[in-house]
Amino acid sequence: MKKLFMSLVGYWLAEVKFFQNQANKKQKIHDYTQSVRGRDYVFELTNEGTAGYMTAVGKGIKSGDQIILQLGSHSYVYQVEEIDYYSDPPDMWIALLKQG
């Protein structure tokens, strides 16, 4: 009976870990509409506005996340396709964004 119990506990712990990992993989939305372009971040449009390169400071941004930017009087949603963090400062990053 003890072996069965331990086996079930082991299975349950594995399931919990699996679902925690899945939750950590969820996309996040980062709202930069209140940030000032040129001061808080740099964004260079490419492909007629459907993509661009963004450089900013902040932790926790990953590929697959979405970033909302205010460009002029309009808000645009971009998806992070690729992101690289600088070594100094470690929270500065550059990312390729595509309009989604």
URCOR-V429588 format. One record per pair of residues at least 6 apart in sequence whose C-alpha atoms are under 8 Angstrom apart, sorted by sequence separation. I is the first residue (numbers start at 1). J is the second residue. D is the distance in Angstrom with one decimal. If there is no record, write none. Layout:
# URCOR-V429588
i->I j->J d->D
i->I j->J d->D
This chain:
# URCOR-V429588
i->35 j->41 d->7.5
i->37 j->43 d->7.1
i->45 j->51 d->6.0
i->46 j->52 d->4.9
i->69 j->75 d->5.6
i->70 j->76 d->6.4
i->85 j->91 d->6.6
i->86 j->92 d->5.5
i->45 j->52 d->4.2
i->46 j->53 d->7.7
i->68 j->75 d->6.6
i->69 j->76 d->5.3
i->85 j->92 d->5.8
i->86 j->93 d->5.6
i->44 j->52 d->5.3
i->45 j->53 d->6.7
i->68 j->76 d->5.6
i->69 j->77 d->6.5
i->85 j->93 d->4.2
i->86 j->94 d->7.9
i->43 j->52 d->6.6
i->44 j->53 d->5.2
i->68 j->77 d->4.6
i->69 j->78 d->7.8
i->84 j->93 d->5.6
i->85 j->94 d->6.6
i->43 j->53 d->5.6
i->44 j->54 d->6.5
i->67 j->77 d->5.8
i->68 j->78 d->6.3
i->83 j->93 d->6.8
i->84 j->94 d->5.6
i->42 j->53 d->8.0
i->43 j->54 d->4.4
i->66 j->77 d->6.6
i->67 j->78 d->5.2
i->83 j->94 d->5.8
i->84 j->95 d->6.4
i->42 j->54 d->5.5
i->43 j->55 d->6.6
i->66 j->78 d->5.6
i->67 j->79 d->6.2
i->83 j->95 d->4.2
i->41 j->54 d->7.0
i->42 j->55 d->5.2
i->66 j->79 d->4.4
i->67 j->80 d->7.3
i->82 j->95 d->5.5
i->83 j->96 d->6.5
i->41 j->55 d->5.7
i->42 j->56 d->6.6
i->65 j->79 d->5.8
i->66 j->80 d->6.0
i->81 j->95 d->7.3
i->82 j->96 d->5.2
i->41 j->56 d->4.6
i->64 j->79 d->6.0
i->65 j->80 d->5.5
i->80 j->95 d->6.5
i->81 j->96 d->5.5
i->82 j->97 d->7.3
i->40 j->56 d->6.6
i->41 j->57 d->7.5
i->63 j->79 d->7.8
i->64 j->80 d->5.3
i->80 j->96 d->6.1
i->81 j->97 d->5.6
i->40 j->57 d->7.8
i->63 j->80 d->5.0
i->64 j->81 d->6.2
i->80 j->97 d->4.7
i->81 j->98 d->6.7
i->62 j->80 d->7.0
i->63 j->81 d->5.4
i->79 j->97 d->5.3
i->80 j->98 d->6.7
i->63 j->82 d->5.5
i->78 j->97 d->5.6
i->79 j->98 d->5.3
i->62 j->82 d->7.9
i->63 j->83 d->6.2
i->78 j->98 d->5.1
i->79 j->99 d->6.1
i->62 j->83 d->6.7
i->78 j->99 d->4.2
i->79 j->100 d->5.9
i->61 j->83 d->8.0
i->77 j->99 d->6.0
i->78 j->100 d->5.4
i->76 j->99 d->7.4
i->77 j->100 d->6.1
i->51 j->78 d->7.6
i->30 j->61 d->7.9
i->59 j->91 d->5.4
i->28 j->61 d->7.8
i->58 j->91 d->5.2
i->59 j->92 d->7.9
i->57 j->91 d->5.5
i->58 j->92 d->6.2
i->30 j->65 d->7.6
i->32 j->67 d->6.9
i->33 j->68 d->6.3
i->57 j->92 d->4.2
i->58 j->93 d->7.5
i->29 j->65 d->6.0
i->30 j->66 d->6.1
i->31 j->67 d->5.9
i->32 j->68 d->5.6
i->33 j->69 d->5.0
i->34 j->70 d->7.7
i->56 j->92 d->5.7
i->57 j->93 d->6.2
i->27 j->64 d->5.9
i->28 j->65 d->4.9
i->29 j->66 d->4.7
i->30 j->67 d->4.8
i->31 j->68 d->4.8
i->32 j->69 d->5.2
i->33 j->70 d->4.7
i->55 j->92 d->7.3
i->56 j->93 d->5.7
i->27 j->65 d->4.7
i->28 j->66 d->6.2
i->29 j->67 d->5.8
i->30 j->68 d->6.3
i->31 j->69 d->6.9
i->32 j->70 d->7.1
i->55 j->93 d->5.6
i->56 j->94 d->6.7
i->27 j->66 d->7.2
i->29 j->68 d->7.4
i->55 j->94 d->4.3
i->54 j->94 d->5.5
i->55 j->95 d->6.5
i->53 j->94 d->6.9
i->54 j->95 d->5.3
i->33 j->75 d->7.2
i->53 j->95 d->5.6
i->54 j->96 d->6.6
i->53 j->96 d->4.8
i->54 j->97 d->7.2
i->52 j->96 d->5.9
i->53 j->97 d->6.1
i->51 j->96 d->7.3
i->52 j->97 d->5.3
i->51 j->97 d->5.4
i->52 j->98 d->6.6
i->51 j->98 d->4.2
i->50 j->98 d->5.9
i->51 j->99 d->5.7
i->50 j->99 d->5.0
i->49 j->99 d->8.0
